[in-house]
Amino acid sequence: MRVLSVARDLQRRQARERQGLFVAEGARAVHDLLRSPLVIRAALTIANPELPRTRELVAALHDRGIPVQEVTPAEFASAADTDSPQGLLAIAEIPHRHLSAVAFDDGLPVRVIVLDAVQDPGNVGTIVRTAAALGAAVTVSLPGTVDLWNAKVVRSSMGALFHAPALACTWAEFDAFRSRNGVELWGAEAGGEPLSLVTRDRSTIPHRLAVAVGNEGSGLSAQTRQAAGRLVAVEIGPDVESLNVAVATGIMLYELRR
């Protein structure tokens, strides 16, 4: 593999989808990747990296038999997504994840997070991490949402994307999944019912529930809004117009779990 060329190419979504590969950049991301079940194909580093942690990770990659290519700082910067690269990135295979593999335990409530055209990579990565932390069964990315394997999404998920069930699918696939498994759909919208009031009577919360969060600017798509059995909102003060979508998602998941 021509690691530098491939890493540059994987900055584009089309290349990631075509090759089935993504880039994990930085010492923290590569460390988390090494601890995950994902397959690492190769790595890129600068010669004689300054950070001791980077040198340790390069040694760990060599120990695993993973090809590591050394390049100049300028060449590395051309493949890096961050302004301050740490001199290490890895190329790994995008895992094959399908809704059919989502496990259900009849004894426990099921929570699903649906990303409905969420565009900001930082928000998406944070939502994946939060959903994993609060026990969501799966995070579903619908068309119009930023690529889950975008480099910024990978970084902001802080390793959660390597382990947590997060996947992209079409609306038709998601609709079939929720129909097949009896999953009800709620939509998060500023004008919805206050979630704290809705959940006051815990018996009214569906045992299997998906919550859709929408685009940062335009909210839920018409299709999702129409399909939602209920629209809910996080109560906020009158002087604040809205919450960040990742923050709101975390609050809703916690409230539903409480």
Secondary structure as the mmCIF struct_conf table of DSSP 4:
data_model
#
loop_
_struct_conf.conf_type_id
_struct_conf.id
_struct_conf.beg_label_comp_id
_struct_conf.beg_label_asym_id
_struct_conf.beg_label_seq_id
_struct_conf.end_label_comp_id
_struct_conf.end_label_asym_id
_struct_conf.end_label_seq_id
HELX_RH_AL_P HELX_RH_AL_P1 VAL A 3 ASP A 9
TURN_TY1_P TURN_TY1_P1 LEU A 10 GLN A 11
BEND BEND1 ARG A 12 ARG A 12
HELX_RH_AL_P HELX_RH_AL_P2 ARG A 13 GLN A 19
TURN_TY1_P TURN_TY1_P2 GLY A 20 GLY A 20
STRN STRN1 LEU A 21 GLU A 25
BEND BEND2 GLY A 26 GLY A 26
HELX_RH_AL_P HELX_RH_AL_P3 ALA A 27 LEU A 34
TURN_TY1_P TURN_TY1_P3 ARG A 35 ARG A 35
BEND BEND3 SER A 36 LEU A 38
HELX_LH_PP_P HELX_LH_PP_P1 VAL A 39 VAL A 39
STRN STRN2 ILE A 40 ILE A 46
BEND BEND4 ALA A 47 ASN A 48
BEND BEND5 GLU A 50 GLU A 50
HELX_RH_AL_P HELX_RH_AL_P4 PRO A 52 ASP A 63
TURN_TY1_P TURN_TY1_P4 ARG A 64 GLY A 65
STRN STRN3 VAL A 68 VAL A 71
HELX_RH_AL_P HELX_RH_AL_P5 PRO A 73 ALA A 79
BEND BEND6 ASP A 81 SER A 84
BEND BEND7 GLY A 87 GLY A 87
STRN STRN4 LEU A 88 GLU A 93
HELX_LH_PP_P HELX_LH_PP_P2 ILE A 94 PRO A 95
HELX_RH_3T_P HELX_RH_3T_P1 LEU A 99 ALA A 101
TURN_TY1_P TURN_TY1_P5 ASP A 106 GLY A 107
BEND BEND8 LEU A 108 LEU A 108
STRN STRN5 VAL A 110 ASP A 116
BEND BEND9 ALA A 117 ALA A 117
HELX_RH_AL_P HELX_RH_AL_P6 PRO A 121 ALA A 133
TURN_TY1_P TURN_TY1_P6 LEU A 134 GLY A 135
BEND BEND10 ALA A 137 ALA A 137
STRN STRN6 VAL A 138 SER A 141
TURN_TY1_P TURN_TY1_P7 PRO A 143 GLY A 144
BEND BEND11 THR A 145 THR A 145
HELX_LH_PP_P HELX_LH_PP_P3 VAL A 146 ASP A 147
TURN_TY1_P TURN_TY1_P8 LEU A 148 TRP A 149
BEND BEND12 ASN A 150 ASN A 150
HELX_RH_AL_P HELX_RH_AL_P7 ALA A 151 SER A 156
TURN_TY1_P TURN_TY1_P9 SER A 157 GLY A 159
HELX_RH_AL_P HELX_RH_AL_P8 ALA A 160 HIS A 163
BEND BEND13 ALA A 164 ALA A 164
STRN STRN7 ALA A 166 ALA A 168
HELX_RH_AL_P HELX_RH_AL_P9 TRP A 171 ASN A 181
TURN_TY1_P TURN_TY1_P10 GLY A 182 GLY A 182
STRN STRN8 GLU A 184 PRO A 194
HELX_RH_AL_P HELX_RH_AL_P10 LEU A 195 VAL A 198
TURN_TY1_P TURN_TY1_P11 THR A 199 THR A 199
BEND BEND14 ARG A 200 ASP A 201
HELX_RH_3T_P HELX_RH_3T_P2 ARG A 202 THR A 204
BEND BEND15 ILE A 205 ILE A 205
BEND BEND16 HIS A 207 HIS A 207
STRN STRN9 ARG A 208 GLY A 214
STRN STRN10 ASN A 215 ASN A 215
TURN_TY1_P TURN_TY1_P12 GLU A 216 SER A 218
STRN STRN11 GLY A 219 GLY A 219
BEND BEND17 LEU A 220 LEU A 220
HELX_RH_AL_P HELX_RH_AL_P11 ALA A 222 ALA A 227
BEND BEND18 GLY A 229 GLY A 229
STRN STRN12 ARG A 230 ALA A 233
TURN_TY1_P TURN_TY1_P13 PRO A 238 ASP A 239
HELX_RH_AL_P HELX_RH_AL_P12 VAL A 245 ARG A 257
#
